[in-house]
Amino acid sequence: MQSAILRSTLRATHKRSFSAVPSMMAGGDTGNPKAHGFMVEKDQFTRREAANEGMYIYELEKEKLELLRKKLKEHKKHNEELDKHLEELLSGQGGEKN
């Protein structure tokens, strides 16, 4: 009986030194902690993500450049038409011709 009382007393006074609360993750987290120091270059997910982002930006810039080239071509054509029209107007003006 004495040992039963002793065991129940020990159970009541014994406290755990660790927490059993699970860690919370935000949306999009992979569960791996971010690499620090020399491990940054070795993280495959980080490198793949950076490469995908780089390709996305490259494609956007490529589309913008193509659009600018198209607009530039249209402006050049318009300027040539204006120059032609201006020459027609100037050549049709009267004046002394020698």
N, CA, C and O atoms as a DFTB+ gen file, in Angstrom:
392 C
 N C O
     1  1       0.815      -1.181       0.000
     2  2       0.000       0.000       0.000
     3  2       0.865       1.254       0.000
     4  3       0.555       2.257      -0.642
     5  1       1.943       1.157       0.733
     6  2       2.835       2.305       0.785
     7  2       3.443       2.595      -0.588
     8  3       3.592       3.758      -0.962
     9  1       3.793       1.554      -1.338
    10  2       4.377       1.756      -2.665
    11  2       3.342       2.330      -3.633
    12  3       3.703       3.106      -4.517
    13  1       2.083       1.972      -3.490
    14  2       1.037       2.518      -4.345
    15  2       0.865       4.009      -4.077
    16  3       0.678       4.788      -5.011
    17  1       0.926       4.404      -2.824
    18  2       0.810       5.828      -2.469
    19  2       2.016       6.585      -3.009
    20  3       1.881       7.693      -3.527
    21  1       3.190       5.983      -2.885
    22  2       4.418       6.607      -3.368
    23  2       4.359       6.799      -4.889
    24  3       4.731       7.856      -5.399
    25  1       3.887       5.767      -5.612
    26  2       3.787       5.865      -7.073
    27  2       2.793       6.948      -7.488
    28  3       3.082       7.717      -8.405
    29  1       1.649       7.029      -6.849
    30  2       0.659       8.040      -7.205
    31  2       1.174       9.440      -6.882
    32  3       0.862      10.390      -7.600
    33  1       1.954       9.582      -5.819
    34  2       2.539      10.867      -5.463
    35  2       3.575      11.273      -6.508
    36  3       3.630      12.437      -6.906
    37  1       4.396      10.324      -6.955
    38  2       5.399      10.613      -7.967
    39  2       4.745      11.011      -9.296
    40  3       5.223      11.913      -9.984
    41  1       3.662      10.338      -9.644
    42  2       2.971      10.669     -10.888
    43  2       2.384      12.076     -10.831
    44  3       2.419      12.809     -11.819
    45  1       1.853      12.446      -9.687
    46  2       1.224      13.755      -9.535
    47  2       2.250      14.880      -9.560
    48  3       1.958      15.970     -10.051
    49  1       3.445      14.630      -9.036
    50  2       4.449      15.687      -8.958
    51  2       5.362      15.717     -10.183
    52  3       6.040      16.718     -10.414
    53  1       5.392      14.655     -10.963
    54  2       6.280      14.603     -12.129
    55  2       5.680      15.417     -13.283
    56  3       4.525      15.210     -13.654
    57  1       6.455      16.330     -13.842
    58  2       6.003      17.164     -14.959
    59  2       6.909      16.902     -16.156
    60  3       8.114      16.695     -16.011
    61  1       6.320      16.915     -17.303
    62  2       7.107      16.696     -18.518
    63  2       7.868      17.965     -18.886
    64  3       7.391      19.078     -18.665
    65  1       9.051      17.779     -19.446
    66  2       9.879      18.933     -19.797
    67  2       9.779      19.282     -21.278
    68  3      10.481      20.179     -21.745
    69  1       8.929      18.599     -22.015
    70  2       8.781      18.910     -23.440
    71  2       7.317      19.147     -23.760
    72  3       6.423      18.788     -22.995
    73  1       7.098      19.763     -24.915
    74  2       5.740      20.077     -25.327
    75  2       5.316      19.130     -26.440
    76  3       6.137      18.745     -27.273
    77  1       4.077      18.761     -26.461
    78  2       3.559      17.851     -27.472
    79  2       2.733      18.601     -28.514
    80  3       1.931      17.979     -29.211
    81  1       2.901      19.908     -28.641
    82  2       2.151      20.708     -29.599
    83  2       2.799      20.549     -30.972
    84  3       3.999      20.783     -31.115
    85  1       2.028      20.156     -31.977
    86  2       2.613      20.000     -33.312
    87  2       2.951      21.355     -33.924
    88  3       2.298      22.354     -33.623
    89  1       3.963      21.391     -34.778
    90  2       4.345      22.648     -35.421
    91  2       3.326      22.984     -36.501
    92  3       2.801      22.090     -37.165
    93  1       3.049      24.259     -36.673
    94  2       2.080      24.721     -37.660
    95  2       2.837      25.167     -38.904
    96  3       3.907      25.770     -38.809
    97  1       2.272      24.866     -40.073
    98  2       2.899      25.285     -41.323
    99  2       1.935      26.183     -42.079
   100  3       0.721      25.982     -42.049
   101  1       2.490      27.165     -42.749
   102  2       1.686      28.057     -43.568
   103  2       1.446      27.405     -44.926
   104  3       2.094      26.419     -45.277
   105  1       0.535      27.953     -45.661
   106  2       0.246      27.414     -46.984
   107  2       1.456      27.508     -47.889
   108  3       2.087      28.563     -47.969
   109  1       1.788      26.440     -48.564
   110  2       2.918      26.437     -49.479
   111  2       4.209      25.957     -48.859
   112  3       5.199      25.770     -49.566
   113  1       4.223      25.752     -47.550
   114  2       5.433      25.261     -46.903
   115  2       5.661      23.805     -47.274
   116  3       4.711      23.031     -47.398
   117  1       6.916      23.440     -47.448
   118  2       7.227      22.060     -47.821
   119  2       7.544      21.200     -46.615
   120  3       7.638      19.979     -46.733
   121  1       7.707      21.809     -45.474
   122  2       8.028      21.042     -44.283
   123  2       9.505      21.057     -43.958
   124  3       9.893      20.716     -42.840
   125  1      10.339      21.444     -44.911
   126  2      11.773      21.522     -44.661
   127  2      12.130      22.933     -44.230
   128  3      11.614      23.902     -44.786
   129  1      13.004      23.055     -43.248
   130  2      13.424      24.397     -42.861
   131  2      14.281      25.007     -43.959
   132  3      14.917      24.284     -44.726
   133  1      14.301      26.328     -44.037
   134  2      15.119      27.003     -45.031
   135  2      16.587      26.724     -44.760
   136  3      17.036      26.732     -43.614
   137  1      17.323      26.478     -45.831
   138  2      18.746      26.202     -45.702
   139  2      19.497      27.495     -45.419
   140  3      19.113      28.562     -45.897
   141  1      20.548      27.395     -44.653
   142  2      21.389      28.545     -44.318
   143  2      22.834      28.210     -44.643
   144  3      23.231      27.044     -44.627
   145  1      23.614      29.233     -44.936
   146  2      25.040      29.043     -45.155
   147  2      25.331      28.302     -46.442
   148  3      24.739      28.606     -47.477
   149  1      26.225      27.343     -46.397
   150  2      26.656      26.634     -47.593
   151  2      25.588      25.695     -48.127
   152  3      25.710      25.236     -49.263
   153  1      24.556      25.390     -47.369
   154  2      23.509      24.484     -47.814
   155  2      22.528      25.162     -48.773
   156  3      21.726      24.478     -49.410
   157  1      22.578      26.485     -48.888
   158  2      21.643      27.190     -49.743
   159  2      21.780      26.714     -51.184
   160  3      20.769      26.493     -51.852
   161  1      23.001      26.550     -51.678
   162  2      23.213      26.136     -53.060
   163  2      22.785      24.695     -53.283
   164  3      22.502      24.312     -54.418
   165  1      22.730      23.892     -52.239
   166  2      22.469      22.470     -52.390
   167  2      21.004      22.097     -52.284
   168  3      20.649      20.937     -52.493
   169  1      20.153      23.044     -51.969
   170  2      18.731      22.757     -51.823
   171  2      18.097      22.682     -53.210
   172  3      17.978      23.705     -53.885
   173  1      17.692      21.500     -53.644
   174  2      17.149      21.283     -54.987
   175  2      15.865      22.074     -55.211
   176  3      15.667      22.651     -56.280
   177  1      15.009      22.100     -54.222
   178  2      13.737      22.804     -54.370
   179  2      13.974      24.290     -54.594
   180  3      13.328      24.896     -55.450
   181  1      14.896      24.887     -53.834
   182  2      15.184      26.310     -53.961
   183  2      15.753      26.613     -55.336
   184  3      15.377      27.609     -55.956
   185  1      16.653      25.770     -55.820
   186  2      17.240      25.990     -57.146
   187  2      16.183      25.835     -58.236
   188  3      16.151      26.632     -59.174
   189  1      15.329      24.840     -58.132
   190  2      14.292      24.625     -59.130
   191  2      13.313      25.799     -59.139
   192  3      12.902      26.271     -60.200
   193  1      12.950      26.258     -57.954
   194  2      12.026      27.379     -57.854
   195  2      12.636      28.639     -58.471
   196  3      11.949      29.375     -59.181
   197  1      13.913      28.892     -58.207
   198  2      14.590      30.055     -58.773
   199  2      14.682      29.932     -60.293
   200  3      14.517      30.924     -61.003
   201  1      14.943      28.730     -60.795
   202  2      15.029      28.523     -62.235
   203  2      13.676      28.749     -62.900
   204  3      13.605      29.379     -63.955
   205  1      12.605      28.245     -62.298
   206  2      11.264      28.448     -62.852
   207  2      10.878      29.919     -62.860
   208  3      10.276      30.407     -63.816
   209  1      11.225      30.615     -61.798
   210  2      10.929      32.042     -61.722
   211  2      11.716      32.797     -62.788
   212  3      11.188      33.704     -63.432
   213  1      12.975      32.420     -62.972
   214  2      13.800      33.048     -64.001
   215  2      13.245      32.825     -65.395
   216  3      13.245      33.742     -66.217
   217  1      12.770      31.612     -65.672
   218  2      12.186      31.322     -66.981
   219  2      10.892      32.102     -67.199
   220  3      10.631      32.574     -68.305
   221  1      10.092      32.238     -66.161
   222  2       8.841      32.990     -66.264
   223  2       9.132      34.459     -66.600
   224  3       8.502      35.042     -67.483
   225  1      10.083      35.037     -65.888
   226  2      10.452      36.440     -66.132
   227  2      11.030      36.589     -67.536
   228  3      10.730      37.562     -68.228
   229  1      11.858      35.631     -67.963
   230  2      12.452      35.659     -69.292
   231  2      11.360      35.657     -70.366
   232  3      11.431      36.428     -71.323
   233  1      10.358      34.800     -70.211
   234  2       9.274      34.729     -71.185
   235  2       8.466      36.031     -71.217
   236  3       8.085      36.497     -72.291
   237  1       8.203      36.624     -70.037
   238  2       7.484      37.900     -70.009
   239  2       8.262      38.988     -70.724
   240  3       7.693      39.753     -71.502
   241  1       9.563      39.063     -70.463
   242  2      10.410      40.070     -71.104
   243  2      10.483      39.834     -72.610
   244  3      10.514      40.787     -73.388
   245  1      10.511      38.578     -73.017
   246  2      10.555      38.248     -74.437
   247  2       9.280      38.713     -75.138
   248  3       9.336      39.261     -76.239
   249  1       8.130      38.492     -74.494
   250  2       6.857      38.948     -75.063
   251  2       6.807      40.472     -75.162
   252  3       6.342      41.018     -76.163
   253  1       7.287      41.156     -74.123
   254  2       7.311      42.618     -74.147
   255  2       8.209      43.130     -75.267
   256  3       7.863      44.092     -75.952
   257  1       9.354      42.495     -75.455
   258  2      10.288      42.899     -76.493
   259  2       9.684      42.709     -77.880
   260  3       9.839      43.569     -78.746
   261  1       9.004      41.599     -78.095
   262  2       8.346      41.357     -79.382
   263  2       7.266      42.411     -79.649
   264  3       7.128      42.892     -80.774
   265  1       6.513      42.763     -78.624
   266  2       5.479      43.787     -78.770
   267  2       6.103      45.142     -79.119
   268  3       5.580      45.867     -79.965
   269  1       7.218      45.481     -78.469
   270  2       7.901      46.740     -78.768
   271  2       8.446      46.747     -80.193
   272  3       8.380      47.767     -80.879
   273  1       8.984      45.615     -80.641
   274  2       9.493      45.536     -82.019
   275  2       8.362      45.737     -83.026
   276  3       8.530      46.419     -84.037
   277  1       7.218      45.141     -82.740
   278  2       6.064      45.288     -83.620
   279  2       5.609      46.745     -83.684
   280  3       5.335      47.268     -84.765
   281  1       5.531      47.398     -82.523
   282  2       5.132      48.805     -82.489
   283  2       6.145      49.687     -83.210
   284  3       5.765      50.624     -83.912
   285  1       7.425      49.393     -83.041
   286  2       8.470      50.170     -83.701
   287  2       8.351      50.045     -85.219
   288  3       8.504      51.026     -85.946
   289  1       8.077      48.829     -85.688
   290  2       7.902      48.605     -87.123
   291  2       6.710      49.404     -87.641
   292  3       6.788      49.998     -88.717
   293  1       5.605      49.426     -86.891
   294  2       4.421      50.189     -87.290
   295  2       4.718      51.684     -87.323
   296  3       4.269      52.386     -88.229
   297  1       5.473      52.176     -86.339
   298  2       5.813      53.602     -86.293
   299  2       6.722      53.987     -87.455
   300  3       6.572      55.064     -88.031
   301  1       7.655      53.118     -87.799
   302  2       8.536      53.395     -88.938
   303  2       7.734      53.481     -90.230
   304  3       7.963      54.367     -91.053
   305  1       6.796      52.559     -90.405
   306  2       5.948      52.565     -91.596
   307  2       5.132      53.852     -91.650
   308  3       5.014      54.470     -92.708
   309  1       4.578      54.252     -90.527
   310  2       3.783      55.480     -90.454
   311  2       4.647      56.699     -90.775
   312  3       4.204      57.590     -91.500
   313  1       5.874      56.754     -90.246
   314  2       6.786      57.869     -90.517
   315  2       7.145      57.936     -92.000
   316  3       7.241      59.027     -92.563
   317  1       7.342      56.786     -92.633
   318  2       7.645      56.766     -94.059
   319  2       6.470      57.306     -94.872
   320  3       6.667      58.038     -95.842
   321  1       5.260      56.947     -94.479
   322  2       4.078      57.470     -95.162
   323  2       3.967      58.977     -94.988
   324  3       3.624      59.688     -95.933
   325  1       4.255      59.469     -93.786
   326  2       4.213      60.919     -93.550
   327  2       5.282      61.643     -94.367
   328  3       5.022      62.712     -94.920
   329  1       6.486      61.063     -94.445
   330  2       7.557      61.667     -95.247
   331  2       7.159      61.733     -96.728
   332  3       7.397      62.740     -97.394
   333  1       6.559      60.662     -97.231
   334  2       6.120      60.617     -98.624
   335  2       5.059      61.684     -98.884
   336  3       5.096      62.380     -99.899
   337  1       4.124      61.799     -97.961
   338  2       3.061      62.796     -98.093
   339  2       3.641      64.213     -98.047
   340  3       3.219      65.081     -98.811
   341  1       4.597      64.444     -97.163
   342  2       5.235      65.751     -97.046
   343  2       5.976      66.108     -98.329
   344  3       5.905      67.253     -98.776
   345  1       6.678      65.168     -98.925
   346  2       7.396      65.415    -100.176
   347  2       6.418      65.746    -101.302
   348  3       6.700      66.613    -102.129
   349  1       5.278      65.067    -101.339
   350  2       4.263      65.356    -102.357
   351  2       3.746      66.778    -102.210
   352  3       3.553      67.482    -103.202
   353  1       3.520      67.202    -100.959
   354  2       3.028      68.562    -100.729
   355  2       4.068      69.603    -101.115
   356  3       3.736      70.624    -101.718
   357  1       5.326      69.348    -100.770
   358  2       6.371      70.317    -101.070
   359  2       6.674      70.376    -102.565
   360  3       6.989      71.446    -103.085
   361  1       6.587      69.266    -103.251
   362  2       6.881      69.277    -104.685
   363  2       5.747      69.912    -105.485
   364  3       5.977      70.383    -106.599
   365  1       4.574      69.936    -104.964
   366  2       3.429      70.519    -105.659
   367  2       3.322      72.009    -105.496
   368  3       2.492      72.636    -106.154
   369  1       4.134      72.605    -104.639
   370  2       4.067      74.056    -104.418
   371  2       4.686      74.778    -105.618
   372  3       5.627      74.299    -106.252
   373  1       4.132      75.911    -105.890
   374  2       4.646      76.693    -107.004
   375  2       5.935      77.391    -106.665
   376  3       6.392      77.343    -105.522
   377  1       6.500      78.009    -107.598
   378  2       7.741      78.735    -107.406
   379  2       8.493      78.731    -108.711
   380  3       8.086      78.096    -109.683
   381  1       9.580      79.439    -108.720
   382  2      10.397      79.483    -109.925
   383  2      11.139      78.209    -110.097
   384  3      11.746      77.679    -109.166
   385  1      11.085      77.721    -111.302
   386  2      11.830      76.511    -111.614
   387  2      12.819      76.858    -112.703
   388  3      12.446      77.375    -113.756
   389  1      14.045      76.580    -112.451
   390  2      15.074      76.888    -113.454
   391  2      15.509      75.670    -114.171
   392  3      16.369      75.745    -115.049
